[in-house]
Amino acid sequence: MNKYYIFITGGVVSSLGKGITAGSLGSILEERKLKTTIIKLDPYINVDPGTISPIQHGEVFVTKDGAETDLDLGHYERFIKNKMTSLNNFTTGSIYAEVLKKERRGDYLGATIQVIPHITDLIKNRIIKLSKKNDITIVEIGGTVGDIESLPFLEAIRQISIDINKKNVLYIHLTLLPYISTTKEIKTKPTQHSVKELLSIGIQPDILICRSEKKISETERKKIALFCNVSKKAVISLIDLDSIYKIPKLLQLQGLDDYICKYFNLNVPIADLSSWDKVISEEKQSTEIITIGIIGKYTELPDAYKSVIEAIKHGGLKNKAKIIIKLINSEKIIENKYNQILEKLDGILIPGGFGKRGIEGMIFSIRYAREKKIPYLGICLGMQLAIIEYTRNVIGITSANSTEFQPNCKYPIIALIKEWDKKQKKYYKKNNLGGTMRLGEHICIIKKNSLTYKIYKNKKISERHRHRYEVNNLLLKKIEKLGLIISGRSKEKNLVEIIELFNHPWFIACQFHPEFNSNPRKGHPLFKSFIKAAKIYKKKLL
């Protein structure tokens, strides 16, 4: 089969949902038996989002091969079955870095390096490289048309239609149709101007997906088609919905995938979206309200915990529970007020994070969950702090800490691996922060007869990591003897992966990030079990 490319651009304003639209479309095409992948092109100069503050840019999504990528890749994996890799996301910064590296090495034989062709050629090469193993490659261009940062990407995707064959390339433009409530009108002019801007750089969109509060009327559809030079069938209305998981069905009902398959002359079966129908049905049946508190340090921006939030909701779907999520700034949890904040929760989750800000508030919350028998799920930092809390308040070693927060602490139960075992280096990638980073998918061996084993129903699992600090094995024996269960270890059994408490109904913490492997169709074992435990806890209180 030929290789086909769908390029998705955005206009008028950002945050219209290009990532969710790309994922939804990818899901439909995948169900039409087309091997589909999605690439996100980010226009910022950072080489990757790994060092960008989550408050600015949202979460860093980690792929199975260890790439730190844009959060949109999380959307892609929640919608399509094809897993993302380091090839599915690249930035302007990474392109320029590679071109400059080649120039310094002399690869260009003394040529003057320019945006065209050197930058655009590398962008095209990366897109085409990924497409080799797929039938359809959907490419989302970050930002909006008109942004100076996006111009090299837009020029590259313009050239691809010439280099390959225009019949194998399709352009989708996602744009805003604002609704003016005072006049009760949908205004098409912003969309017309956005398309005009796209035309000015040589790209004629083949399909328009129009975001709006209200459904587009036939009159408005005809007007948009006429002034934007597209078929009326290619004007798709994407109205605001109460669930993003209704979008695949909405797009299919308007014939988007049929239009695309006809455009590419593809003879493929009709998409079976029954799995999405099941998700929507589960959402309708989710009536019991369960309140989960996410206690962290990046709560100003919910996207900082996007995959965690979605994974909790997936756990709710599988338990017929409607999840109310409370994002709680750990710095605001102080001794004389924490009861008022935490006592209203049915479950407590502490996610990953870096740095010492807000740490004591998290430790306070963990102690509350342990003593009050509230279901607790700790992820990455949430596991490290659970061990610190247990060591301090159960074992009585009050000086227990992490060298991340107190470099010269007396009892470093959490530390960089080089600080306690110089032999174990193979898990890590070097970086310019001077530490180490354990990234990507790693095997974990689960202890039989543990709660974790009952949840996973498997002795060997694979989960994704993103952290520098590990549990110090040299100080672990005393903690294990006094009730802390190590229920999961790395493949070589030398690094702690999962802990749990024997005298608590549901207290599990893991070094890895299970949220990256959750999707609405299947959920994730840990999150499903966590929400189930929260339901049981709530019933006991009633």
N, C-alpha and C positions, 0 to 999 in steps of 0.2 A: 504494500500500500504506500501511496505517496505520503509525504509529510505535510501537515497543514498547520497554519499559524493563525491564532486569533489574538489581536492586540487590543487591550482595553485601556482607554484613556479617560481622563475625567475633566470636567469643565465647570465653570462658574465658581464653585467653592469646593474645598476639600472635605474629607470625611463623609462623602455621600454613600460609601459602602462598596467601593470597587472590589475590595478583597472578598467580601461576602458574596458579591455578584459573580466574581470569577470562580469562587468555590462552588456556588450553586450551579452555574453553567457547566463546570467540570463534572459535577456529580451526574447531571443529566446525560452528558455525552459519554461518560463512563458506563452508564446503564444502557447505552446504545451499543455496547461492546467495542467501544473505541478506547484504546489505551491513551489516557489523558494525563498530562502533567501541567503544572502552573509555575510560572516564574514571576518573582516580584523584583522590579528594578527600582531601587531607591536613589533619589537624586542628591542626597546629602554627601558631604565630603568625607565623613568618617568611613574608615575601611569596612567596619561592620558595627552593629549596634551594641556590641558587647561592653563598651565603656561609656555608653550614653546613659544618663540618669533615667531610671524607669518613670520618674515624675514628668520628664520631658517627652519621652518617646514610647512609653508603655513597656510591656514585658519583653524580655529577650527569649525568643522561642529557640529551643535547641533541637536540631535534627538528630537522627539516629547515628549519623557519621560524625557528630560533634561540632557542627557549624553553629555559631551564634547568629541568629537571623531575625528578621522583622516579624512582628506578631501576626502579620497577615498569613504567614506560613502555617500558623496554628489554625486559622480559619480554613485554609486549604485542606489540612489533614482531617479536620472535623467533618468536611463535606465529601472528600474523595478518598478512595482506598489506597491509591498510589502514594507511597511515602515520599516526603521531601528529603533532599540532600543539600550539601553545600553548593551544588550547582543551581539550586532553585531560588537563590537570592544573591544579588550583588549590587554594590553601590557605586556611585560616581567615584568615590574615594578609592575603591578597590581597582577600578579600571585605570585611573590615573597612576596609581601606585605600580601596577604591572607594566604600563607603558613606559614609565620613567625607569623602572628596573631594566627593561629591555634596552632603553636608550643608553643607560650607563654601561651596559654590557657590550654595546656596539652592534646589537642585532639589526639596527636600521641602516647600517653602513653609512653613517654620516648624514642621513637625510634630515631635513628640518621637520621636527615633530609638530603636527597640527591636529586640531579636533577632527577635521576631515582630511585624510582618511584614517589616521591612526587610532583615534579614540573610537570612532564609529565602527571601524573594522573589528576591533576587539569586542565591542558590544555584540555585534552580529555573530562573531565566532562563538561566543559563549552561549547565545540563544540556540544556534544551530547544533552545537555540541550536545546539548541536553535533548534536543528533538530527535536524535538518532534512534533512541530506544522507545519512542512514543509515536502514536498516530497523530495526535493533536497536541500542540503546545500552546497553552493560553499564557499570554504575557501581560501582566498588569504594570502600567507605568505609574509610579508614585507621583503625588502632587497633582497640579492642574495645568491644562494647556495655558501657555502664557508665562509660566514660571521660567526664569532664566536657567535655573538648575536642570530642568527637564529637557532642554533643547537638544543636547547630544543624543539622548535616548530616542526622542521623537524623530530626529534625523535618521538614526540607525534603522528604526522600524519602517520609515518611508523607503529607505534604500532596499530593504529586504524584499519588498514587493517587486522591485525591478530586478534584483539579483536572482530571485528564485522564479516566481511566476505569479502574477497578480491573481490568477485563479486559485492559487494555494494560500492566499493571504486574505484575511478579513479583519476589518477595523470596526470595533464597537466603541462608541462614545457615550459615557455615562454623564448625564447632566441634570441640572435642577430646573424644575418647573415650579416657581414659587406661587403659593396660593395667597391672594389678597383677600382677607376675610371681609373687609369693609365693602368691597365691590362684588365679593363672591366670584372672583375670576381666577383662573390659572393663567399666568403670564408666560408666553412662549419666547418673548424677546431675548432673555438671557441665554436661552438655548441657541437661538439663531446667531447671536454674537459669538458664542463659544465655538460653534461649528465654523463660523467665518474665520476665527483665529486659527483653527486647525487647518482650514483650507489654505491659509496664508503660508503655511510651512509645507504644503504639498500633500496633505492627507485628506482624502474624502472619506468620511465615515460611511460604512455600509449599513450599520445598524445603530439606532439611537435607543438607549435605555433611559427613560425619563423618570427621575425621582420626584414624587409629589405627595401631598397630603391626600389629595382627591384623585379619583380615577379620571383618566383623560377621556374626554368626549370624542366622538367621531369627527366633529368639526375641528377640534384642536389637533387631532391626529393628522387630518388632511392638511391643515395649515403648516404643521411642523414638517411633514413630508415634502410639501411643495417648496418651502423656503430653505430647507436643508438638503434638498436634492437626494432624498432616499425614498424607497418604496413605502407606501402606507403600512404594509405588513411588517416593515422593518422598524416601526416606531412602537416600542414596547413600554407599557406603563408599569412602573415599579412603585406602588403606593406603600405608605407606611403600614407595617404589620405588627401584630403583637408578638410574633415569633419569627426569628430569622430562618427557622427550619421549614417555614411555609413557602419560602422563596423558590425552591426548585419546582414545586407544583405550579406556582403562579407563572413562572417563565414558560413552563411546558404548555400550560393552558392557552397561552398567547401565541404558541407556535414558534418560539424562538429556536428550539433545536431543529425543528423541521425546516425552517428557513435556512439555517446554517448547513444542514446536510444536503439540502437541495443546491445551495450555493456551491458547495464543494463536490457536488455530484456523487454523494456517498450513498450506497445501497446498504443500509444497516437497519437492524430491528428497532421497533419502537421502544422507548425507555420504559422500564418497569420501575415505577417510583413507590411501590408498595411499602418498601422499608421506611420511606419518609412519611407515608400515610400512617404507619405504625407509631412513629415518633410523635406526630400531631395528635393521634389518638391518646397516647400516653400523657401528653401535656393536658389534654382535656380532662383526663381521669385523675390528674394530680390535684387533689383538693385539700389534703391534710397539710396544714401550714407548719413548717419546721424552720426555726430560726438558727442560722449558723453565723458565728462571729469569725471574721478573718481579722486577726490582730497582727498588724504589720507597721512598717515605717513609710510606705509609699501610698498611703490611703487617699491622698489628694486626687490621684488619678486612677479610677477603677481599672483602666487598661493595663496598669502595672501588674495586675493579678488576673488578666483576662482568661488564661487557660485554667487557672484554679477555679475561678468563678464558674466557667462553663462546665468543668468536671463535676463540681458540686451539683449543678443543675442536672447534669446527666444522671448522677446518683439519685437525685430526686425523682426523675422520670421513671427509673426502674423500681422505685418504691412508692409510686403514686403519691408523691409528696410535692407540694408547692414550696419552693425554697425562698425564704426571705434572708438575704445576705446583709449583714451589718459590717461595714468596713470601719474598723476601730483603730485609731492612731495609738500605738503602744505607748507613746510619750504621755498620753493623757490618763493612763491607768496608774493612779497613785494609791497608796495604802488606804486613805480615808474615803476614797470614792469607788474603788474597783468593784465592790459588791453591786452597786447600782448599775454598773455597766454589764457585768458578767452574769448576774443572776437571771437575766432574761433570755439567756442563750440555751439552745438545746444541744449545741455542739460547738467546740472551739477548734479552730485551725490556725496554726502559725506557719506561714509560707517561708520561702527562701528570702535571702537578703544579705547585704554586705555592710560592715561597719558597726560601731558600737552604739549608735544613736537608737534610743528606745528599747534597748536590750532588757533593762531591769523590769520594764512594764510587761514584756513578754514572759519573763521568768515568773513574775507574779501571777500571770494568767495561767501558766502551766501548773503552778502549785494549786491554784484554785480548782482547775479541772481535775487534778489528781485527788485532792482531798474531798471534793464534792461529788466525785464519781461521774463527772460529765464526760461524754465521749470526746476524745482528743485525738486529732491527727496533726502530726508535726512533719513538715517537709523541709529537708535540707537544714537550714538554720533552725527550723522548728525541732529537729531531732537533736542537734547539738545542744540547744538550750534545755531540752528535756533532760538530757544527761547531766548538765550542769546543775539544774534545779534539784534533781534527785540526789546528786552527790552532796550538795550543800544542805538540803533540808531533811533528807532521810538518813544519810550516812553521817552527816555532821561535819563534813570537811568544808567549812565556810569559805575557804580560800580558793575553792575550785573555780576555774574560769577557762576562757579560751585565750590563746596568745594573740588572737585577732583583736580582742578588746583590751587585754592587759598583757603586753609582751613579756614581762618578767614575773608573771604570777607564780605563786608557790606551788600550786597544784594544777598544771596545764592539762586538764582532761581532754581538751580539744586543742589541736595544734597542727601546724604544717607538718606534713609527713617527714620532711627533711630534718625537722626538729627532734624527732624521736626514732626514725628508722631510715637511715640514709640509703638503704638498699632498694627500697620500693620507689622506683621512679617511672616505671613503664606506663602507668596509667595517665600520665600527665603531659600537658603541652606547655612549653615555655611561653611566656608572654612578657611584655615590656613593663609590667607592674612589679616585676622582681620576685613574684611568688610562683605558684604552680596552679594549674587548673585541670581538674578532671572533667572531661567533656565527652558527651555522646553516650551511646548505648553500651552497657556493661552487664555481664551475667551476675546474678545473685543466687546463692544457694540458701534455701529456706529450711529452717529446722523443723523436723516433724514433731507432731503433737503441740505445735504452737498455734495461736489464734491466726497468725499470718498464713500458716500452711492451710488452715481450714478455709480461709478467704480465697487464696489463690488456687487451691486444689492442685498444686504443682510444686515440685521440689526445686525446679530451676526456672527462673524468670529472667527477662531482660528489661531493664529500665534505663532511662536517660539521666545523666548527671550534669551538674554545673556547679562546681565548688572547688575551693582550695584547701579547706581544713578538714581533718579527719579525727576520729576518736583515737586517743592515745592508748594503744594496746598495753603499754608498760604500766599503766595505772588502772587497768580495767578489771583485774581479777577481784579486787576487794568489792567493787560495785556489783559485779555479777553474784557474788556470794550473798549479798544482802538484798536480793529480790529483783534486780533489773535483768530481764531476759534478752539475750542477743538472739533474735529469731531469724536474722538474715546476715550472711557474710558474703564477701566478694568470692569470685570463682576459686581463688587460691586460699580462701578462708582466712585472710590476714587483715581485712578491713571490715569494719562494722557497717552494715547496710540498713538493718532494721532492728528496732528495739520495741519491747512491749512490757507491760507490768502484769504480774501474776494475780494481784489482788485488786484489779480494776476491771469493770465490765468491758470497756473498750478504750484502750490507751495504746496507740501505735504511732511510731515516728520512724521516718525513713530518710536516708541520706540522699536518695535520688528524687526525681521529680515525676511522680506518676501522672500528673495532670497532662503531660505532653502525650500520653498514650490513651487519652480518653476521647470518645466521640459519642454523639447522641444516639447512634444506632445500637451500640454495644455497652457504652459506659465503661467504667474501670472497676475491677474488683474491690480495691481499697475504698473508693468513694461510695460505691453501692453499699458496702458493709458499714461504712461510717454513717451514712444517712439512716440506714436501718437501725443502727444503735441509737441514733438521736431520736428516732421515733419511739423506741422502747423507753428511753430516758424520759421523754415528755409524758408518756402514758403513766409512768410511775408517779409523776408529780401531780397529775390530775386527780 
